[in-house]
Amino acid sequence: MAEAVVFYIIAAFTIGTACVTAFSGNIIRSAFSLLGTLVGVAAMFGMMGADFLAVIQVMIYVGGVMVLILFAVMLTHRIKDVNVSNRSLPAFPGAAVAVLVLGVLLYGIWYGLPGDTARVEAKMTPLIGKALVGSHVLPFLASGLVLLIALIGSVVIARREETFVCGPGEAKR
Amino acid sequence: MSAQAVLTVAAVLFSLGLYCVITRRNAVSILMGVELMLNAANINLVAFSNLSLGGQGPKVEGHMFVVFVVLLAAAEAAVALAIILSIFRRMGTVEADRMTSLKE
């Protein structure tokens, strides 16, 4: 019973902050409420028995991606016009598509699934650790490569283009 | 805490992210919508991974998927925000309907 109450509190928090993210006219408010959504999702992972995923959700999303998004918001806006910079299209077509998708998803969820619990009692973290160096070692190493490439690529893309003078005897760029 | 409740929350999150992606013009806001949709997909992966437990020992595959999705989402966010920064420097806007040319 207490578990259900905690779950509904977390769900309401997650959906509420996601609504603010989707509907707010202020992009800073959107970004900070996305922070709440990510923390709520981490709490849901914790409730489902996926402790390790909750930890990496907080570390990577809340600690990394949110900081990146906030940096991007601050770097691509002037401070004075931050209030008006989140223009949206007319709401009706997007709302129609989103509601249709939601209807299809909810139909499938409520009429196509057995009523089973989504909580796992086993300790998943040791299993994840063993799988990372066992059966999933190739994607693990490949993801390291992907991270390296993404890091270098984003540095190169975001680098400020500067016209610099080369040494004597070389052409000016 | 039934699986239906968890999946319902994920479906609502996904629809909100979809609405955000469709209606926003600011590229950073579109990226926030994509993050919402990715989180909804992660909740679904964990929920279904736990569903498949019936009598055959713990399944770790769904959790592994989430690990890799989170990792690739971080890489994707870094590259996408770098591209947005570069576009902002060159064109002076981050609104998706004003990015109409591939070069200056």
Contacts between the chains, C-beta under 8 A, distances in Angstrom:
chain1	res1	chain2	res2	distance
A	3	B	1	5.8
A	4	B	1	6.0
A	7	B	1	4.6
A	7	B	5	6.8
A	8	B	5	8.0
A	11	B	5	7.1
A	11	B	9	4.7
A	14	B	9	6.4
A	14	B	13	6.9
A	15	B	9	6.5
A	15	B	12	5.4
A	15	B	13	6.9
A	15	B	16	7.6
A	18	B	12	7.5
A	18	B	13	5.4
A	18	B	16	4.6
A	18	B	17	7.6
A	18	B	36	5.9
A	19	B	16	6.3
A	21	B	16	7.1
A	21	B	20	6.6
A	21	B	32	6.0
A	21	B	33	7.9
A	21	B	36	6.5
A	22	B	16	4.3
A	22	B	17	7.2
A	22	B	19	5.2
A	22	B	20	4.3
A	22	B	33	7.1
A	22	B	36	7.4
A	27	B	26	6.1
A	27	B	28	6.7
A	27	B	29	6.0
A	30	B	29	6.1
A	30	B	32	6.0
A	31	B	28	7.9
A	31	B	32	6.8
A	34	B	32	5.2
A	34	B	35	6.6
A	34	B	36	7.3
A	37	B	13	7.4
A	37	B	36	6.6
A	37	B	39	6.9
A	38	B	35	7.7
A	38	B	39	6.8
A	41	B	13	7.7
A	41	B	39	4.7
A	41	B	42	7.1
A	41	B	43	6.4
A	44	B	6	7.0
A	44	B	9	7.1
A	44	B	43	6.1
A	45	B	42	7.9
A	45	B	43	7.7
A	45	B	46	6.3
A	47	B	1	6.5
A	48	B	1	7.9
A	48	B	6	6.8
A	48	B	46	5.4
A	48	B	47	6.7
A	48	B	50	6.1
A	49	B	50	6.9
A	50	B	46	5.2
A	50	B	63	5.9
A	50	B	66	7.4
A	52	B	63	7.3
A	52	B	67	7.9
A	53	B	42	7.5
A	53	B	46	6.5
A	53	B	63	6.1
A	53	B	66	5.2
A	53	B	67	7.2
A	53	B	70	7.7
A	56	B	67	6.7
A	56	B	70	5.8
A	57	B	42	7.9
A	57	B	70	6.7
A	60	B	70	5.4
A	60	B	71	7.4
A	60	B	73	7.9
A	60	B	74	5.2
A	61	B	35	7.5
A	61	B	39	7.8
A	61	B	70	7.0
A	61	B	73	7.7
A	61	B	74	7.8
A	64	B	74	5.7
A	64	B	77	8.0
A	65	B	35	6.7
A	65	B	73	6.9
A	65	B	74	5.8
A	65	B	77	4.7
A	68	B	77	5.5
A	68	B	78	6.2
A	68	B	81	5.3
A	69	B	28	6.4
A	69	B	31	6.8
A	69	B	32	6.5
A	69	B	35	7.8
A	69	B	77	7.1
A	69	B	81	7.0
A	71	B	81	7.4
A	72	B	28	5.2
A	72	B	31	7.9
A	72	B	81	4.3
A	72	B	84	5.8
A	72	B	85	6.5
A	73	B	28	5.5
A	75	B	85	6.0
A	75	B	88	7.4
A	76	B	28	6.6
A	76	B	84	6.4
A	76	B	85	6.8
A	76	B	88	4.5
A	76	B	94	4.7
A	85	B	26	6.4
A	86	B	24	7.2
A	86	B	26	5.6
A	86	B	29	6.0
A	87	B	25	5.0
A	87	B	26	7.1
A	87	B	95	7.0
A	88	B	23	4.6
A	88	B	24	5.8
A	88	B	25	6.6
A	89	B	22	7.3
A	89	B	23	4.7
A	89	B	24	7.7
A	89	B	25	6.6
A	90	B	23	7.8
A	91	B	23	6.1
A	93	B	22	7.1
A	94	B	18	7.8
A	94	B	19	5.2
A	94	B	22	3.5
A	94	B	23	3.9
A	95	B	19	6.2
A	95	B	23	7.8
A	97	B	18	6.7
A	97	B	19	7.8
A	97	B	22	6.0
A	98	B	15	4.5
A	98	B	16	7.3
A	98	B	18	4.8
A	98	B	19	3.9
A	98	B	22	7.0
A	99	B	15	7.1
A	101	B	14	7.3
A	101	B	15	5.6
A	101	B	18	5.9
A	102	B	11	5.9
A	102	B	12	6.7
A	102	B	14	7.7
A	102	B	15	3.9
A	105	B	7	8.0
A	105	B	11	3.9
A	105	B	14	6.9
A	105	B	15	7.4
A	106	B	8	6.5
A	106	B	11	5.8
A	109	B	4	5.7
A	109	B	7	4.5
A	109	B	8	6.0
A	109	B	11	6.3
A	110	B	4	6.1
A	110	B	8	7.8
A	113	B	3	6.3
A	113	B	4	6.4
A	113	B	7	7.3
A	113	B	51	7.9
A	115	B	2	5.7
A	115	B	3	7.3
A	115	B	4	6.6
A	116	B	2	7.3
A	116	B	3	5.1
A	116	B	51	5.2
A	116	B	54	8.0
A	117	B	1	6.7
A	117	B	2	6.4
A	117	B	3	6.5
A	117	B	50	7.6
A	118	B	1	6.3
A	118	B	2	6.9
A	118	B	3	4.1
A	118	B	5	7.9
A	118	B	6	4.5
A	118	B	7	7.8
A	118	B	46	7.7
A	118	B	47	4.4
A	118	B	50	5.1
A	118	B	51	6.6
A	119	B	1	5.9
A	119	B	50	6.5
A	120	B	49	7.8
A	120	B	50	4.3
A	120	B	53	6.2
A	120	B	58	6.4
A	122	B	53	8.0
A	122	B	58	3.9
A	124	B	58	6.7
A	124	B	60	6.6
A	124	B	63	5.6
A	127	B	58	6.0
A	127	B	60	4.4
A	127	B	63	7.6
A	128	B	60	6.0
A	128	B	63	5.6
A	128	B	64	6.6
A	128	B	67	6.7
A	131	B	60	5.0
A	131	B	64	5.6
A	132	B	64	7.6
A	132	B	67	7.6
A	136	B	64	5.4
A	139	B	64	8.0
A	139	B	68	6.0
A	143	B	68	6.0
A	143	B	71	5.1
A	143	B	72	7.2
A	146	B	71	7.7
A	146	B	72	6.8
A	146	B	75	5.7
A	147	B	71	6.9
A	147	B	74	7.7
A	147	B	75	5.7
A	150	B	75	3.6
A	150	B	76	7.7
A	150	B	78	5.5
A	150	B	79	5.4
A	151	B	75	8.0
A	151	B	78	7.0
A	153	B	79	5.9
A	153	B	82	7.5
A	154	B	78	4.5
A	154	B	79	5.0
A	154	B	81	7.5
A	154	B	82	3.7
A	155	B	82	7.5
A	157	B	79	7.1
A	157	B	82	4.2
A	157	B	83	5.8
A	157	B	85	7.8
A	157	B	86	5.3
A	158	B	81	7.8
A	158	B	82	3.8
A	158	B	85	4.8
A	158	B	86	6.0
A	160	B	89	7.2
A	161	B	89	7.6
